[in-house]
Amino acid sequence: MQNTITIGGRECPIFSGAKPKVILIQPVDETDQHGLQAQIPLIEQHCGEDFLLAVVPIRDWNRELSPWEAPAVFGKQDFGSGAGETLDWIEQALLPALLKEYRLSEELPVILGGYSLAGLFALWSGCRTDRFSAIAAASPSVWFPNWIEYAKAHAILAEHVYLSLGDREEQTKNPVMATVGTCIRTQLEILREAGINCILEWNQGNHFKDPEKRIAAAFSWCMDKVLENPAVD
């Protein structure tokens, strides 16, 4: 079932099975929204369980998903510091509205996930709140200035974390983004040392190859983990 609900001025597409056992939350831009029709069947085929996917439309990608200000790494647009506002909206507006609208239990596990900068936002959010059972970070922008230092100092509070990266992503000519391979390996070690159930999967290609498949794999792995011992029947 597909529906759209308006929450705090945002029109959020909702994809829901009859009896969701888990809530997925995914920030997307206009390009990502076009891939949802391919992404959702992939999750359904893998998991075989009903879920609710709430899509969070992002208007200003570099501001709304960035945890702090940073100079432009590609193009001319600098990064803002709007991630805190976005996370607050997810926790205080989106989730209560979903529970009420779809008559869902507050005990349902919630997975926050995203691709690229949205994947970094998911990791950062996992350090800020324990509301999420799992974090699905597909090709996350862990090259983001000062991210690794932050990750070392702030533990992720989710029980499960999925990471992925394309095997050609670190071959970019951009000197900042070329650190992504080293950064993702370091991120994995940080999670392991913290005792978090985590995985790093390598995909073929650069950052722009098969994003729908990558984010579907991320959510599917997380769903498998949180539903191994489901809190809700």
C-alpha positions in Angstrom: 0.0 0.0 0.0 1.3 3.4 -0.9 0.1 6.6 0.7 1.4 10.2 1.3 1.0 12.0 4.6 1.9 15.6 5.3 3.8 16.1 8.5 5.1 19.5 9.5 5.0 20.8 6.0 6.7 17.7 4.5 4.8 15.4 2.1 6.1 12.0 3.0 5.5 9.0 0.8 4.7 5.9 2.9 4.9 2.3 1.7 3.4 -0.2 4.1 2.5 -3.8 4.2 -0.6 -5.1 6.0 1.0 -5.8 9.3 4.4 -4.1 9.5 6.9 -5.7 11.8 9.5 -3.0 11.4 9.6 0.7 10.5 12.2 1.9 7.9 13.0 5.6 7.6 14.9 6.9 4.6 15.9 10.5 3.8 15.9 11.0 0.0 16.3 13.7 -2.6 14.4 13.9 -5.8 16.8 11.6 -7.6 16.5 8.9 -4.9 12.7 9.0 -5.0 12.8 7.8 -8.6 14.6 4.7 -7.4 12.1 3.7 -4.8 10.0 1.7 -7.1 13.0 -0.6 -7.8 14.2 -0.6 -4.2 11.1 -1.6 -2.4 10.5 -4.9 -4.3 14.1 -5.9 -3.6 13.5 -5.6 0.1 10.2 -7.4 -0.1 11.8 -10.3 -2.0 14.6 -10.6 0.4 12.8 -10.4 3.7 9.3 -11.8 3.2 8.0 -9.7 6.1 5.7 -6.7 6.1 7.4 -3.4 6.8 6.6 0.3 6.7 9.0 2.6 4.8 8.6 6.2 5.5 10.4 8.4 3.0 11.8 11.8 4.2 12.0 14.3 1.4 15.1 16.4 1.6 15.0 19.8 -0.1 18.5 21.1 0.8 20.7 17.9 0.8 24.0 19.6 1.9 22.4 21.5 4.8 19.6 19.2 6.1 21.8 16.1 6.4 25.2 17.6 7.5 26.0 17.4 11.2 28.2 20.5 11.1 29.3 23.2 8.7 32.1 22.3 6.3 33.5 23.8 3.1 32.4 22.4 -0.3 34.2 19.3 -1.3 32.7 19.1 -4.8 30.8 21.8 -6.6 30.3 25.2 -4.9 27.7 24.5 -2.2 29.1 24.3 1.3 27.8 21.9 3.9 25.4 23.3 6.5 24.5 22.1 10.0 20.9 21.0 9.7 21.2 17.4 10.7 20.1 18.1 14.2 16.8 19.7 13.0 16.2 16.8 10.7 16.7 14.2 13.4 14.5 16.2 15.8 11.7 16.2 13.2 12.1 12.5 12.7 11.9 11.7 16.4 9.3 14.3 17.5 7.0 14.6 14.4 7.4 11.7 12.0 7.6 8.7 14.3 4.6 9.8 16.5 2.6 10.5 13.4 3.3 7.1 11.9 2.4 5.3 15.1 -0.9 7.1 15.3 -1.8 7.0 11.6 -1.0 3.3 11.1 -1.9 2.2 14.7 1.5 0.8 15.3 3.1 -0.3 18.6 5.8 1.9 20.1 7.8 -1.4 20.5 8.3 -1.8 16.8 12.0 -1.7 15.8 12.9 1.4 13.8 15.7 1.3 11.2 17.2 4.6 9.9 19.0 4.3 6.6 20.2 6.2 3.7 22.6 6.5 0.8 25.7 8.8 0.5 25.3 11.8 2.8 22.0 10.3 4.1 24.1 7.3 5.1 26.4 9.5 7.1 23.3 11.2 8.6 22.1 7.8 9.7 25.4 7.0 11.4 25.5 10.4 13.1 21.9 10.0 14.3 22.8 6.6 15.7 25.3 8.4 17.9 22.8 10.9 19.1 19.8 8.7 20.1 19.0 5.2 21.0 15.6 5.3 19.1 17.0 3.3 16.2 17.5 -0.5 16.5 19.7 -0.5 13.4 21.5 1.8 11.1 21.6 1.1 7.3 24.5 3.2 5.8 24.9 2.4 2.1 28.0 4.1 0.6 28.0 6.6 3.4 30.0 9.9 3.1 32.4 8.9 5.9 35.0 11.1 4.1 33.1 14.1 5.6 35.5 16.5 7.3 36.2 15.5 10.9 33.7 12.6 10.8 36.2 9.9 11.9 37.3 11.9 14.8 33.7 12.3 15.9 33.0 8.6 15.4 35.9 7.7 17.6 34.6 10.0 20.4 30.9 9.2 20.2 29.6 5.6 20.3 26.7 4.5 18.1 23.7 3.4 20.3 22.1 1.1 17.8 22.6 -2.7 18.1 23.3 -3.3 14.4 25.1 -1.3 11.8 25.4 -2.1 8.1 28.1 -0.4 6.0 28.8 -0.7 2.3 31.0 0.9 -0.3 31.7 0.5 -4.0 35.1 -0.9 -4.8 36.0 2.0 -7.1 34.8 4.8 -4.8 38.2 5.5 -3.3 39.7 5.8 -6.8 38.1 9.2 -7.4 40.4 12.1 -8.2 38.8 14.3 -5.5 41.4 14.2 -2.7 38.9 14.4 0.1 36.5 11.9 -1.2 39.4 9.5 -2.1 39.8 9.0 1.6 36.5 7.1 1.8 38.1 3.7 1.6 40.4 4.3 4.6 37.6 6.0 6.5 35.0 3.2 6.0 37.6 0.6 7.2 38.3 2.7 10.2 34.5 3.1 10.8 34.2 -0.7 10.8 36.9 -1.1 13.3 35.4 1.5 15.6 32.1 -0.4 15.5 33.8 -3.7 16.2 35.7 -2.4 19.1 32.5 -1.1 20.6 30.9 -4.6 20.3 28.3 -3.6 17.8 27.0 -6.2 15.4 28.2 -4.8 12.1 29.2 -5.7 8.5 31.0 -4.0 5.7 30.0 -5.2 2.2 31.9 -4.2 -0.9 30.0 -3.6 -4.1 31.2 -3.4 -7.7 31.6 0.0 -9.2 31.8 3.7 -8.2 29.5 5.7 -6.0 26.7 6.0 -8.6 26.4 2.3 -9.5 23.1 0.5 -8.4 22.2 2.8 -5.5 18.7 1.1 -5.3 20.3 -2.3 -4.9 22.8 -1.1 -2.3 20.2 0.6 -0.1 17.9 -2.4 -0.4 20.7 -4.7 0.7 21.4 -2.4 3.6 17.8 -2.3 4.9 17.4 -6.1 4.3 20.4 -7.0 6.4 19.2 -4.7 9.2 15.7 -6.2 9.0 17.1 -9.7 9.3 19.0 -8.7 12.4 16.3 -6.9 14.3 13.7 -9.5 13.5 15.8 -12.5 14.6 14.3 -11.9 18.1 11.3 -9.6 17.3 10.0 -7.6 20.2 6.5 -7.6 18.7 4.5 -10.6 17.5 
